[in-house]
């Protein structure tokens, strides 16, 4: 089976929480894992293994008295703002200072990946898997159907394989049109949790270009809540977003950018596969360098509807040469 992600989102070291209310690429170096500090292996069943014990290079004994070890890092506590979390605020409300989440689940030792942060709560609920969306049926989602799905993108001038050796097949097809416009289709061989691609932020050294990146993101529902995820009774959408420069969890950047006049985008999804299509000369004002190269990222989640963790094998950063049609 597929591993269930913990929860495009990762929180950051500066997060301060409020009180809880209840074909692989030929050159492997051309495609980089988004969070390169994470060490991930595969278990004998082929599922994603847990993150390493200290993927951010931090251990609990490195935290000061003004910090709490949470999501493998020392997160700051705020002793000035009474609305933010610190031990005395929690104690005044007969609550405990814990590493918690929007779902009011707690990680006593802080060693869990996902949207966790210091919060005041008496919850004892441990982390639980997000509810699975309907998964691909291998008997139905055949190789021939996949071939037909991604072949529907024929007619583009260029094609590259973004597939990680342990990930789901993912192909990017594009043509460069007049006036620097890129017409592209990103096809992913799995069901629709989310699918995204866009510019890497070259100034971001924490998550390898993800934080601060301008992206096109397709999601299968609306009315997002970090506690309950997307409402799948709402229609799917594809819009452009700017990932928060420091706070990576989707709740920090869930408002899309109004780009109706500058980008044409759509999403295709079946009970087996997903694709994003877009046509523009920019994403959120950042122009494609069609005469040269751009640093790009992509990510997908096919397990849940929380727009959360994409796992280690369905994401990458890559450098694309638009006109010559190659990853460099």
ROBAVEX-863416 format. One record per residue (C-alpha): residue in three letters; x, y, z negated. Coordinates in nm, 2 decimals, always signed. Example, Ala and Ser with C-alpha at 12.3 -4.5 7.8 and 13.67 -1.06 7.14 Angstrom:
% residues 2
> ALA, +1.23, -0.45, -0.78;
> SER, +1.37, -0.11, -0.71;
END
This chain:
% residues 328
> UNK, +0.00, +0.00, +0.00;
> UNK, +0.09, +0.36, +0.02;
> UNK, +0.23, +0.55, -0.28;
> UNK, +0.00, +0.80, -0.43;
> UNK, +0.16, +1.15, -0.46;
> UNK, +0.18, +1.33, -0.79;
> UNK, +0.07, +1.66, -0.72;
> UNK, +0.27, +2.14, +0.08;
> UNK, +0.33, +2.16, -0.36;
> UNK, +0.59, +2.18, -0.63;
> UNK, +0.58, +2.41, -0.93;
> UNK, +0.87, +2.63, -1.02;
> UNK, +1.11, +2.70, -1.31;
> UNK, +0.95, +3.04, -1.38;
> UNK, +0.60, +2.91, -1.42;
> UNK, +0.42, +3.04, -1.73;
> UNK, +0.09, +2.88, -1.80;
> UNK, -0.23, +3.01, -1.95;
> UNK, -0.42, +2.82, -2.22;
> UNK, -0.60, +2.51, -2.09;
> UNK, -0.98, +2.54, -2.08;
> UNK, -1.06, +2.18, -2.11;
> UNK, +1.10, +0.74, +1.65;
> UNK, +1.35, +0.85, +1.41;
> UNK, +1.58, +1.14, +1.52;
> UNK, +1.90, +1.02, +1.68;
> UNK, +2.10, +1.26, +1.46;
> UNK, +1.99, +1.19, +1.10;
> UNK, +2.16, +1.52, +0.99;
> UNK, +1.93, +1.72, +1.21;
> UNK, +1.63, +1.66, +0.98;
> UNK, +1.66, +1.73, +0.62;
> UNK, +1.44, +1.63, +0.32;
> UNK, +1.27, +1.95, +0.20;
> UNK, +1.38, +1.91, -0.16;
> UNK, +1.73, +1.78, -0.11;
> UNK, +1.80, +1.76, -0.48;
> UNK, +1.55, +1.48, -0.51;
> UNK, +1.69, +1.12, -0.49;
> UNK, +1.43, +0.88, -0.37;
> UNK, +1.45, +0.51, -0.29;
> UNK, +1.20, +0.25, -0.18;
> UNK, +1.08, -0.04, -0.40;
> UNK, +1.05, -0.39, -0.26;
> UNK, +0.69, -0.34, -0.17;
> UNK, +0.78, -0.05, +0.05;
> UNK, +0.63, +0.22, -0.17;
> UNK, +0.79, +0.55, -0.26;
> UNK, +0.99, +0.51, -0.58;
> UNK, +0.97, +0.76, -0.87;
> UNK, +1.18, +1.07, -0.86;
> UNK, +1.52, +1.03, -1.02;
> UNK, +1.54, +1.08, -1.39;
> UNK, +1.66, +1.44, -1.35;
> UNK, +1.61, +1.54, -0.99;
> UNK, +1.67, +1.90, -1.06;
> UNK, +1.99, +1.83, -1.25;
> UNK, +1.84, +1.93, -1.59;
> UNK, +1.79, +1.72, -1.90;
> UNK, +1.58, +1.80, -2.21;
> UNK, +1.89, +1.87, -2.43;
> UNK, +1.97, +2.17, -2.20;
> UNK, +1.65, +2.36, -2.29;
> UNK, +1.67, +2.65, -2.53;
> UNK, +1.41, +2.72, -2.81;
> UNK, +1.23, +2.95, -2.57;
> UNK, +1.18, +2.68, -2.31;
> UNK, +1.00, +2.35, -2.27;
> UNK, +1.12, +2.05, -2.07;
> UNK, +0.84, +2.00, -1.81;
> UNK, +0.85, +1.86, -1.46;
> UNK, +1.22, +1.77, -1.50;
> UNK, +1.32, +2.12, -1.58;
> UNK, +1.34, +2.38, -1.86;
> UNK, +1.03, +2.60, -1.82;
> UNK, +1.03, +2.94, -2.00;
> UNK, +0.79, +3.02, -2.28;
> UNK, +0.66, +3.37, -2.33;
> UNK, +0.69, +3.52, -2.67;
> UNK, +0.57, +3.87, -2.58;
> UNK, +0.24, +3.82, -2.39;
> UNK, -0.01, +3.67, -2.63;
> UNK, -0.22, +3.54, -2.34;
> UNK, +0.06, +3.32, -2.22;
> UNK, +0.19, +3.00, -2.37;
> UNK, +0.42, +2.99, -2.67;
> UNK, +0.40, +2.78, -2.99;
> UNK, +0.24, +3.04, -3.22;
> UNK, -0.04, +3.11, -2.97;
> UNK, -0.11, +2.74, -2.95;
> UNK, -0.10, +2.70, -3.33;
> UNK, -0.34, +2.99, -3.38;
> UNK, -0.59, +2.80, -3.17;
> UNK, -0.52, +2.47, -3.34;
> UNK, -0.37, +2.34, -3.02;
> UNK, -0.04, +2.18, -2.93;
> UNK, +0.22, +2.32, -2.69;
> UNK, +0.26, +2.04, -2.43;
> UNK, +0.36, +1.98, -2.07;
> UNK, +0.02, +1.98, -1.90;
> UNK, -0.16, +2.02, -1.57;
> UNK, -0.47, +2.18, -1.43;
> UNK, -0.64, +1.85, -1.49;
> UNK, -0.56, +1.87, -1.86;
> UNK, -0.32, +1.57, -1.85;
> UNK, +0.00, +1.57, -2.05;
> UNK, +0.35, +1.45, -2.01;
> UNK, +0.51, +1.43, -2.36;
> UNK, +0.86, +1.39, -2.23;
> UNK, +0.82, +1.62, -1.93;
> UNK, +0.96, +1.37, -1.68;
> UNK, +0.67, +1.37, -1.43;
> UNK, +0.67, +1.52, -1.08;
> UNK, +0.37, +1.75, -0.99;
> UNK, +0.19, +2.06, -1.09;
> UNK, +0.29, +2.06, -1.46;
> UNK, +0.37, +2.35, -1.69;
> UNK, +0.38, +2.45, -2.06;
> UNK, +0.02, +2.48, -2.19;
> UNK, -0.18, +2.48, -2.51;
> UNK, -0.40, +2.17, -2.53;
> UNK, -0.48, +1.88, -2.76;
> UNK, -0.53, +1.64, -2.47;
> UNK, -0.38, +1.30, -2.49;
> UNK, -0.47, +1.20, -2.14;
> UNK, -0.16, +1.07, -1.95;
> UNK, -0.10, +1.16, -1.58;
> UNK, -0.34, +0.97, -1.35;
> UNK, -0.34, +0.92, -0.97;
> UNK, -0.55, +1.16, -0.77;
> UNK, -0.85, +0.99, -0.61;
> UNK, -0.76, +0.83, -0.28;
> UNK, -0.93, +0.96, +0.03;
> UNK, -1.05, +0.69, +0.27;
> UNK, -0.73, +0.52, +0.39;
> UNK, -0.65, +0.39, +0.74;
> UNK, -0.77, +0.04, +0.82;
> UNK, -0.48, -0.14, +0.98;
> UNK, -0.72, -0.37, +1.17;
> UNK, -0.89, -0.06, +1.32;
> UNK, -0.60, +0.18, +1.35;
> UNK, -0.40, -0.02, +1.60;
> UNK, -0.08, +0.07, +1.78;
> UNK, -0.28, +0.11, +2.11;
> UNK, -0.51, +0.36, +1.95;
> UNK, -0.22, +0.56, +1.81;
> UNK, -0.05, +0.55, +2.16;
> UNK, -0.37, +0.69, +2.31;
> UNK, -0.41, +0.96, +2.03;
> UNK, -0.06, +1.10, +2.07;
> UNK, -0.07, +1.06, +2.44;
> UNK, -0.36, +1.30, +2.45;
> UNK, -0.09, +1.56, +2.40;
> UNK, +0.06, +1.49, +2.74;
> UNK, +0.11, +1.79, +2.96;
> UNK, +0.35, +1.96, +2.72;
> UNK, +0.70, +2.03, +2.85;
> UNK, +0.89, +1.90, +2.54;
> UNK, +0.86, +1.61, +2.29;
> UNK, +1.05, +1.53, +1.98;
> UNK, +1.01, +1.25, +1.72;
> UNK, +1.01, +1.39, +1.36;
> UNK, +0.96, +1.05, +1.20;
> UNK, +1.15, +0.96, +0.89;
> UNK, +1.27, +0.59, +0.90;
> UNK, +1.04, +0.52, +0.60;
> UNK, +0.76, +0.76, +0.69;
> UNK, +0.46, +0.77, +0.92;
> UNK, +0.52, +0.83, +1.29;
> UNK, +0.51, +1.21, +1.36;
> UNK, +0.56, +1.37, +1.70;
> UNK, +0.59, +1.74, +1.80;
> UNK, +0.51, +1.84, +2.15;
> UNK, +0.53, +2.19, +2.29;
> UNK, +0.56, +2.42, +2.59;
> UNK, +0.70, +2.77, +2.60;
> UNK, +0.46, +3.00, +2.78;
> UNK, +0.48, +3.36, +2.89;
> UNK, +0.57, +3.64, +2.65;
> UNK, +0.73, +3.41, +2.40;
> UNK, +0.42, +3.21, +2.32;
> UNK, +0.46, +2.85, +2.19;
> UNK, +0.18, +2.61, +2.26;
> UNK, +0.23, +2.30, +2.04;
> UNK, +0.07, +1.99, +1.90;
> UNK, +0.19, +1.80, +1.59;
> UNK, +0.05, +1.45, +1.58;
> UNK, +0.07, +1.23, +1.26;
> UNK, +0.00, +0.86, +1.24;
> UNK, -0.21, +0.86, +0.93;
> UNK, -0.54, +1.00, +0.78;
> UNK, -0.61, +1.36, +0.70;
> UNK, -0.50, +1.48, +0.36;
> UNK, -0.32, +1.78, +0.49;
> UNK, -0.09, +1.85, +0.78;
> UNK, +0.14, +2.15, +0.82;
> UNK, +0.43, +2.29, +1.01;
> UNK, +0.60, +2.63, +1.03;
> UNK, +0.90, +2.84, +0.96;
> UNK, +1.15, +2.75, +0.69;
> UNK, +1.25, +3.04, +0.46;
> UNK, +1.63, +3.04, +0.51;
> UNK, +1.67, +3.23, +0.18;
> UNK, +1.51, +2.95, -0.02;
> UNK, +1.78, +2.73, -0.17;
> UNK, +1.56, +2.56, -0.43;
> UNK, +1.32, +2.36, -0.20;
> UNK, +1.53, +2.38, +0.12;
> UNK, +1.32, +2.65, +0.29;
> UNK, +0.97, +2.56, +0.17;
> UNK, +0.92, +2.84, -0.07;
> UNK, +0.84, +3.16, +0.12;
> UNK, +0.79, +2.98, +0.44;
> UNK, +0.52, +3.09, +0.69;
> UNK, +0.32, +2.78, +0.80;
> UNK, +0.01, +2.66, +0.99;
> UNK, -0.18, +2.43, +0.75;
> UNK, -0.48, +2.21, +0.82;
> UNK, -0.69, +2.09, +0.52;
> UNK, -1.00, +1.86, +0.53;
> UNK, -1.23, +2.06, +0.31;
> UNK, -1.28, +2.39, +0.12;
> UNK, -1.35, +2.55, -0.22;
> UNK, -1.02, +2.43, -0.35;
> UNK, -0.97, +2.38, -0.73;
> UNK, -0.65, +2.26, -0.88;
> UNK, -0.85, +2.05, -1.12;
> UNK, -1.08, +1.88, -0.86;
> UNK, -0.90, +1.94, -0.53;
> UNK, -1.08, +2.02, -0.21;
> UNK, -1.46, +1.99, -0.17;
> UNK, -1.48, +1.74, +0.12;
> UNK, -1.84, +1.84, +0.19;
> UNK, -1.70, +2.17, +0.32;
> UNK, -1.57, +2.18, +0.68;
> UNK, -1.20, +2.12, +0.76;
> UNK, -1.00, +2.43, +0.85;
> UNK, -0.66, +2.52, +1.00;
> UNK, -0.51, +2.86, +0.90;
> UNK, -0.18, +3.02, +0.84;
> UNK, -0.04, +3.06, +0.49;
> UNK, +0.27, +3.20, +0.32;
> UNK, +0.40, +2.96, +0.06;
> UNK, +0.47, +3.14, -0.26;
> UNK, +0.84, +3.24, -0.30;
> UNK, +0.88, +3.07, -0.64;
> UNK, +0.56, +2.89, -0.73;
> UNK, +0.51, +2.60, -0.49;
> UNK, +0.18, +2.44, -0.61;
> UNK, -0.10, +2.52, -0.37;
> UNK, -0.30, +2.71, -0.63;
> UNK, -0.04, +2.99, -0.61;
> UNK, -0.08, +3.04, -0.24;
> UNK, -0.42, +2.90, -0.15;
> UNK, -0.55, +3.22, +0.02;
> UNK, -0.49, +3.20, +0.39;
> UNK, -0.35, +3.49, +0.60;
> UNK, -0.60, +3.65, +0.83;
> UNK, -0.44, +3.59, +1.17;
> UNK, -0.75, +3.54, +1.39;
> UNK, -0.62, +3.78, +1.66;
> UNK, -0.26, +3.65, +1.67;
> UNK, -0.29, +3.27, +1.67;
> UNK, -0.52, +3.01, +1.81;
> UNK, -0.52, +2.69, +1.61;
> UNK, -0.73, +2.38, +1.56;
> UNK, -0.71, +2.04, +1.40;
> UNK, -0.80, +1.69, +1.54;
> UNK, -0.86, +1.40, +1.30;
> UNK, -1.00, +1.05, +1.32;
> UNK, -1.04, +0.77, +1.07;
> UNK, -0.68, +0.69, +1.16;
> UNK, -0.48, +0.99, +1.28;
> UNK, -0.43, +1.37, +1.25;
> UNK, -0.30, +1.64, +1.47;
> UNK, -0.26, +2.02, +1.45;
> UNK, -0.27, +2.23, +1.77;
> UNK, -0.16, +2.60, +1.78;
> UNK, -0.07, +2.86, +2.04;
> UNK, +0.10, +3.19, +1.94;
> UNK, +0.42, +3.39, +1.96;
> UNK, +0.43, +3.41, +1.58;
> UNK, +0.32, +3.28, +1.24;
> UNK, +0.22, +3.56, +1.00;
> UNK, +0.42, +3.80, +1.21;
> UNK, +0.74, +3.60, +1.22;
> UNK, +0.82, +3.55, +1.59;
> UNK, +0.93, +3.23, +1.75;
> UNK, +1.28, +3.26, +1.89;
> UNK, +1.21, +3.09, +2.22;
> UNK, +1.54, +3.19, +2.37;
> UNK, +1.73, +3.04, +2.08;
> UNK, +1.66, +2.82, +1.77;
> UNK, +1.43, +2.84, +1.47;
> UNK, +1.45, +2.67, +1.13;
> UNK, +1.12, +2.48, +1.09;
> UNK, +0.95, +2.26, +0.83;
> UNK, +0.67, +2.01, +0.85;
> UNK, +0.48, +1.80, +0.58;
> UNK, +0.18, +1.57, +0.55;
> UNK, -0.02, +1.40, +0.28;
> UNK, -0.25, +1.11, +0.36;
> UNK, -0.34, +1.00, +0.01;
> UNK, -0.56, +1.27, -0.15;
> UNK, -0.74, +1.60, -0.12;
> UNK, -0.54, +1.81, -0.37;
> UNK, -0.30, +1.97, -0.11;
> UNK, -0.02, +1.85, -0.33;
> UNK, +0.30, +1.65, -0.31;
> UNK, +0.38, +1.52, +0.04;
> UNK, +0.61, +1.24, -0.07;
> UNK, +0.97, +1.21, +0.03;
> UNK, +0.93, +1.06, +0.37;
> UNK, +0.65, +1.27, +0.54;
> UNK, +0.83, +1.60, +0.53;
> UNK, +1.15, +1.75, +0.68;
> UNK, +1.33, +2.06, +0.77;
> UNK, +1.47, +2.08, +1.12;
> UNK, +1.63, +2.32, +1.37;
> UNK, +1.45, +2.34, +1.70;
> UNK, +1.58, +2.47, +2.03;
> UNK, +1.25, +2.57, +2.20;
> UNK, +1.37, +2.62, +2.56;
> UNK, +1.60, +2.32, +2.58;
> UNK, +1.35, +2.10, +2.41;
> UNK, +1.58, +1.94, +2.14;
> UNK, +1.64, +1.92, +1.77;
> UNK, +1.99, +2.05, +1.70;
END
